[in-house]
Structures are given as structure tokens and as C-alpha cells.
Amino acid sequence: MTVPSTSSPQSLRTRPGHALQGVLGAPGDKSVSHRALILGALAEGRTRITGLLESADVLATADAVRAMGAAVTREADGIWSVSGTGGEFRNDRETLDFGNSGTGARLMMGAIAGAGGSARLVGDESLSVRPMARVLNPLAKMGAVVRANDGHLPVEVSGADLAAIDYTLPVASAQVKSALLLAGLGAEGGVTVREAEPTRDHTERMLPLFGGRISVTAEDGLTVIRLPGPQALKGADITVPGDPSSAAFACVAALIVPGSEITIAGVMDNPARSGLYAVLERMGAELSDTPSGHAAGEALIDLEITASLLHGIDLEAEVAPSLIDEYPVLAVAAAFADGPTRLRGLAELRAKESDRLAATAALLTANGVKAAIEGDDLLIEGRGPGGVPGGATIETQGDHRIAMAALVMGMAARQPVTIDDARMIATSYPGFAADMRRLGARVETL
């Protein structure tokens, strides 16, 4: 795949060392950062965003909304300013390059359709094989004009007179849900989205901050989200909360490196995103949290982590939507646990930046941990504290979460762990290596 740099591959290595200590500020949440830019671009007036995650994925979305007519600038104090379009995107078929960002591409499809825009969306090699029909099909039912390469990028989307839709999600996907809600802002009659499994709800929480009207109810065992349309948004001041998916790497590192004790400050505490932490506690992790305010409609906590003796778990498939991005690093935690672990219902991992299910299993086996895939389940034979041999060089397949999970493993394995290329880490957590070094991890550039 194409990574967010034209420079040569950069290998990184981690090796066991001292206990991790200190306080780390959680990097800005990627999902909220995307939505803040898009909602600000759709709104009338000015939106100011504090703490925007300046990763390659988010910057691709900033470029996209700028191309669709919003004025987007980074001010000297690090605050991002978005002067919105008032809900009317350009319709001159701009080409928008989303690199590796599935969130940016899928959400912008809905935003473009609802705002009467027209654009051609492209991405890198990895993004170009990820499924887009799950968004395009319901948008087409609403009346948007869509053209796609067999359900994949490149995709052309043009807005039209959109009609209302009542849509039940066939797969649990916050990206599909959010794309339809964004389209509904410009649809006569709005949209209703029904989901059988709760997914991250940042769009629902943020829309009222921009003056949007939306309701969420429970009906017949489903979560039902209704957005009346059309409606206009107003610019807002947004502070981006800390990303629980990025914080997960430091958390697991502190759990498996003996003697570690760290605090991660300002982490978003959202039930749809906190699944990993609940699972780790079930495995014996010593975690505690202190409320630390609110941001972008989300509660914040300071998370305290102490090195812990973990045990294996048989994890039900139903929890998958609440930790779908954290399975690689959860698998690393399971490798250092006592006893076997079975992670169930991981089919969606096959449609990530890589076949993340296969890549996670390969990461484990290369470092001396027995792992097997049975259907959509991942089985891991935990080797206990200090029992992971390590010593492998991992082909990350351009997947940032595989790369960071491998580096976390190397912090507690008997032998160093190397990744072939670290450049793609910048898509979600550009400060990862520096943050880990700040806590005392031995991260070496080769």
C-alpha cells in the first residue's frame, strides 16, 4: 500500500528495558477530529477546533473539506479554524485523495451527497480495496448519483434532491451510520437509521453542538437514530477529547512491562469506545480512573494503569463493535496472559487497512506465541509474564495498528521486536514513538 510519505521505509525496534513511568496526555481522538472538520465545513460561520489530531488521515479530511469550499487554517496557537459553506459544497467534481482514511472517505460521501456537491474520491492501494458499497448503496436509494469501481474507490458522488430513508444497518458500522446522517442534513424528510448493535455515536453527540436536531431511542431491541431534514448547522467551538484507541497502546504496554505505573490524561470515556478497558479489567488489569471534565459532548477521564498479572479470556463476539480497532493490542496483552484466550466474531477485521485478523495472528506466531484462526475467531495460547520470546521482524502490511501492537510486544518480550516500516503510524498517532520514549520505553530507529 501507499504510506503517507515518499521517503524510504523507516524501521523501528523496541526492546525490554525499565518499567514505564509518568503521565501522558492522550492524543486527540481521530474519529472526533474527522467529524469536527466535516461538521464545521457544513455549518454556517466559523468553527474553532482545539486539540485536533494532526495525523495523516485527519489532514486528508482537512484537505477534502477545503477543496469542497470551506476555508481551513491552522492558527499560530495550534487551534484550527473552519469557515463553513453553509451546507453547500462545490459541485465541480474535485478529486479528493483520502490516502489511507476509510473514515474520511465514507463520511465525506454522505456529506457531499447532502450538501449538493460533486467529487471524485480516491485513496491509496489499501483503501482502494476496502468496501464502499455499504455506504454507496443507501446513498443511491436516497437519490444521490454514485459511480464506483465495483464498490471500491475510486468513487464519484454527486448530490441531488435527496429523499428520506429509513435504513437498518446490515453490519455494525458507525461510518455508514454517520454518512447517512450527514446526507440527511440535506434530505427532504431526513433519515432514520436503525442499528442492532450499538456503534460509536460521536456524530449523534456532536450534531447538537452545531445546532443540529437529532434523537436517539430504543425500539424493539434496536437503537433508532432520527435526524429530521433538511436542516442548517451553525459554527461551534470544539475541543477534541483524547483518543481511547491510541491510549490503548500505552495502557497495554504498562500492563505487561513489570513494575510499570502510568497515567494517561484526558481519555474519552464513551461506552461505545471503552470496550478494551472493560475486557482488560476482566483479564485482571489494575485500572482506575478519575473524571476530568467534558469535551465535544464526551466525558473525559484520567486513566491510571499498574502492571498486572493477566489471565486468558473467552471473549464474546457481541463486544466487538466497542473495541474493533483495539484487537491487535488486546491480542498482545493475551500473549502475556496466563492461559488461553479466544477472541470471537472478528470478521470485520478482514476489511481494515490489512487483513487485520491474519496480520495479528502472524504477529503473534512470528514472536513465538501459538495462535490460530478458526472461522472468525482468534485463539491465543498465553505464555504468561516474561514468557513471550519475541525476536521477530514484522511486516506491518501498511497497517498502523499492527505496527504499534508489534512495538508494544517488544517492550516486554525476551528479545527485541522490529517492524519493517513505521511511516504509516502517522495516519493515526504521529507522536507514538516520542510518547513511548517519554514513558521510558526503549524505541530505536534503525
Summary of the structure (lengths in Angstrom):
residues: 446
radius of gyration: 21.2
end to end distance: 21.4
largest distance: 61.1
contacts: 1754
relative contact order: 0.16
helix: 33%
strand: 30%
